Amino acid sequence: MTREAYHKSMKGLEADLQQMAGMVADAIKGAIEALKARDLEKSRRIVLNDMEINRKRFQIEEKCISLIATQQPMAVDLRILAAIINIITDLERIGDHAEGIAKISVSIGDEPLAKPLVDMPLMAEKAVSMLERCMRAFIERDVKTAREICNEDDVVDAYYDKIYNDLVLLMIDNPKLIKDATYLIWAAHNIERMADRVTNIAERVVYMVTGKMEEMNVSKY
């Protein structure tokens, strides 16, 4: 492989990574919209579409391993490939959490939600914003933004605390809603875990640029 072809392959990998991140962001948005609207058909499609995210992850991983094996990249290029392999793992897990919300929606079925969704869509919106800006930080090699995104995980955690406490109070007031409220707690927890995964991605951006492994803003959950 010529150097020109090699650099083209590296750029292609970054484009594949952005595409996968877009698929994951769409899955999060769709899962929350379907849960809120009680759109079971849309929820089922999101569950099925998770296989596409998984396939994309394996395709990218295979390309990375092939480049490492055949081109023996050094220094920055090796860090980029190592970062991509770790990032696609976290993206795939975030997709699993979106799938989890869609499965919760299907499990609730035609029943109305125990409580109208107010904070949860805002929580999901924040997680998606973190993800999208983190991927821009990857492309732009923006360490400052990556560090800032790690700190924003506290905002998602605060949303989760509020949602959890509100639903527990609801269950105390009306024990008949325990099952349905528990479903919503599970859904919120999936979003909380998404933000933790985005923090992992941000850490990989910092490592890719600086060569320094750092653990930032460790979650309390």
N, C-alpha and C positions, 0 to 999 in steps of 0.2 A: 504494500500500500504506500503510495506517495504521500509526502507531507500534506499536500493540498487535499488529497482524498481523506487523510486522517483528520485534518481539521474540519472538513465537511462532515465527517461522521460524528465528531464531537458536537458540532452545532446541531446536527440532526437529533442527537440524544437530548439536548436541552429543549428542542422543540417538542419531542415526544413527552418529556417530563411536564412541560407546560400543558400539553393536551390532556395528560392524565389528571393533572391538578384541576383542569376545567371540568372534566367528567365528574370528579369527586365533589367539586363545589356545586355543580348542578344537582347531584344526588342529594346533598344536604338540603338545598333549597326546596327541591321537589318533595322530599320526605316530610318536611315541616308543613309545606303547603297542603299536602295530601292529608296529613294528620288533622290539621285545623279544619279543612273543608270536609272531612270524613269521606274522602275520595278513595275508596278501597281499590278500585281498578288501577289508579295511579300508584298506590302503595305497592300493589303486586308487580307492576312494571319496574319499579325501583328495585325490588328484591331480585327480579330476573336480570336487570341491567348490571347488577353488581358483578356478574360473571365477566362482563366486558372490561370492567376496571381491573379485575384479577388478571385477565389475559394481557392487558396492556402492561401491567407490572412485570409479568414474566417475559414479555417481548423486550422491554427495556433492560431487564436484568441480563438476559442472554446477550444483548448487544454490548453491554458493559464488560461482561466476562470475556467475550470474544476480543474486544479491544485490548484488555489487560493481557490476555494470553498471547496475542499476535504482535502487538506493538510495544509492549513493555514500557508503558508511559512512566515518566519520572516526575517528581516534585508536584507542581501545581496540577498538571493533568491527572495524575494519579489520585490526588485529593478530590478533584472534581468527580471522577468516576466512583470513588469510595463514597462520596457524599450522595451521589445520585442513587446508588444501591440502597443506602439507608433511607433516603427520602421517599423512594417509591414504596418501601416497606411501610412507612408511616402513612403515606397516602392511601395505600390499600387498606390499612386498619381504619382510617377515617371513613373510607367507603363502607367498611363493615358496620361502623356505628350508624351511618345513614341507613343502611339496610336494616339495622336493628330497630330504628324508629319506624321504618315502613312495616316491619313485621309486627311491632306493637300496635300500629294502626289496624292491621288486618285482624289481630287478636281481639281488639275492642269491638270490631265488627260494626254493625249498624247502630249500636248504642251511642247516645250522645256522650260527649266528654264529661268527666266529673267536674270540670271547671273550664270556662272559656280560656283559650290560650292568649295571654297578654305578654307576659315576660319571656316565655319560651321562644317565640319568633324573634324577639330582640336579642336573646342569647345566641340563637343560631346565626342571626345576621352578623353579630360580632365575631363569631367563630369563622364564618366565611370571609369576612373582611381581613381577619388575621391571616388566613390561608392565602388569599389572593395577594396581599401585600408581601407576604413572606416569599412567594414565588417571584415577585418582581425584585425583591432583594437578592434572590439567587441570581437572576439574570444580570442585575446591575452590580453584583458583588458588594452589596450595601450592608456592611457590618453594623452600622449605627441603627438602621431600621430593624435589622434582625434582633438586636438586643432590646429595642423598644417593644417589639412584638412579644417577646418573652414576658415582659412586665405586664402586658395587657391580659395575660392569663388570669390575673386577679379579678378583672372585671367579670369574666365568665364565671369564675368561682362564686362571686357575690350574687350573680343571677341565680346560680344553682342553689345557694343557701336560701335565698328568698323563696324560690319555687318550692323547695323541699319543706320549708317551715310552713308555708301557706297550705300545702297539701296535707301535712300532718295535722294541722288545726282543723282542716276540713274533715278528715277522717275521725277526729275526736268528736266533732259536732254531729257527724252523721256516719255512723259505722257501716251503713249500707253501701257507702261509697269507697270503702277501703280498697277493694279490688281495682276499681277503675282509677282511683287516685294513685295507687301503686304503679299502674301502667305509665302514668304521666311522670312519676318520679324516675322510672327507668328511662323514659325518653329524654328527660333533662340530663340524666347522668351520662347518656350517650353523647350529648353535646359537650358536656364538661370534659369528657375524655378526648373528644376531637381537639379541643383547645390545647390539651396537654400534648397531643401528637404534633400540633403545629409548633409548639415550643421546641419539641425535638428537632423538627425541620429547621427552625431558626438556629438552633445550636450547630447543626451541620453546615449552615451557611457561614457561620462564624469560623468553624473549623476549616472549611474549604478555602477561605480567604486568608486566614491567619496561620493555619497549621497548628492551632492550639485547641485542644479539647477542653470545653467548659460546660459545666452543668449550671443552668440558669433558672432561677425562680422555681424551685422544686415544689410541685403541687402537694397540698396537705391531704389530698384524697388518695 
